[in-house]
Structures are given as C-alpha cells and as structure tokens.
Amino acid sequence: MTEFGRTPFFTASEFEAMGYRMVIWPVSSLRVANKAQEKLYATLARNGSTQAMVPEMQTRAELYEKIGLADYEALDASIVATIVPEPV
C-alpha cells in the first residue's frame, strides 16, 4: 500500500475483508520521518537552533523505554562477567 499510488485508501480490516492476509506500508514511516527532518532543518536554518523542535523530539528516556533497554542490560548482566586472569 502506498499513499501516492493508484490504490485507493483502504484500512487493514478492509484489505482483510477482500481476502488479503498481509498488507505492508513500505515507505509510510520514511515519508513521515522525511517530513519531520524537513521541518527540523527549516527550523534550524530559521532560528539557528533546534530548541523550538524539542517538544516534538523523542527523549532518551522515551527511546530506552520503547526499545526495552533495561531488559537488554539485565540480560547482559546475567550472561557476561569480566574475569581477570590470575598471574602465572
């Protein structure tokens, strides 16, 4: 499914009702990200700073929560330990 092709807009449920088992939106997130980047760089060019865009940015805490970083750190801690070799 693409927003700028010939296919009319259908929801995932509508595609399912037509017999499709899978629908992909291959570049939708990229288009949204590109638009956000365009806005960021226009703001930077206009203001000389990104400060006005901070409310639209994902914080580090939000990113870590989204990807479950604490779970990966706990896993690392459970399987990795530094061993200092004994002198011979």
C-alpha positions in Angstrom: 0.0 0.0 0.0 1.3 3.4 -0.8 -0.1 6.8 -0.2 0.7 8.2 -3.6 -0.1 5.3 -5.9 -3.3 4.3 -7.7 -4.7 2.1 -5.0 -7.5 3.9 -3.0 -7.0 4.2 0.7 -8.2 1.1 2.5 -7.8 0.1 6.1 -6.1 -3.2 7.1 -9.6 -4.5 8.0 -10.9 -3.7 4.6 -8.0 -5.4 2.9 -8.6 -8.5 5.1 -12.3 -8.5 4.1 -11.1 -8.5 0.4 -9.1 -11.7 1.2 -5.6 -10.3 1.8 -3.7 -11.9 4.6 -1.0 -9.2 4.7 -0.6 -5.6 3.8 2.6 -3.6 4.0 3.1 0.2 4.0 6.7 0.0 2.9 7.6 3.7 2.9 5.0 5.4 5.0 7.2 5.8 8.1 10.0 7.1 5.9 7.8 9.7 4.4 6.7 10.9 7.8 10.3 10.9 9.0 11.4 12.9 6.0 8.8 15.5 6.6 9.9 15.8 10.2 13.5 16.2 9.1 12.5 18.9 6.6 10.7 20.7 9.5 13.7 20.3 11.8 16.2 21.7 9.2 14.0 24.6 8.3 13.7 25.5 12.0 17.5 25.2 12.4 18.1 27.4 9.3 15.5 30.0 10.5 16.4 30.0 14.2 19.9 28.8 14.3 18.9 26.3 17.0 16.8 23.2 17.4 15.3 24.4 20.7 11.8 25.1 19.1 11.7 21.4 18.0 12.4 19.9 21.4 8.7 19.3 22.2 8.5 17.1 19.0 11.6 15.1 19.8 11.7 11.7 21.5 13.6 11.9 24.7 16.4 9.5 25.6 14.1 8.1 28.4 11.3 7.5 25.9 13.7 5.8 23.5 15.1 3.5 26.2 11.5 2.7 27.4 10.3 2.0 23.8 13.2 -0.4 23.0 13.2 -2.1 26.4 16.9 -1.2 27.1 16.7 -2.1 30.8 15.7 -5.7 29.8 18.7 -5.9 27.5 21.0 -4.6 30.2 19.6 -7.1 32.7 20.2 -9.9 30.1 23.8 -8.7 29.5 24.4 -8.6 33.3 23.1 -12.2 33.6 25.3 -13.7 31.0 28.5 -11.6 30.9 31.1 -11.2 33.6 34.6 -9.9 33.5 37.2 -12.4 34.6 40.6 -11.1 35.5 43.2 -13.7 34.7 45.4 -14.9 37.6 49.1 -14.1 37.2 51.2 -17.1 36.3 
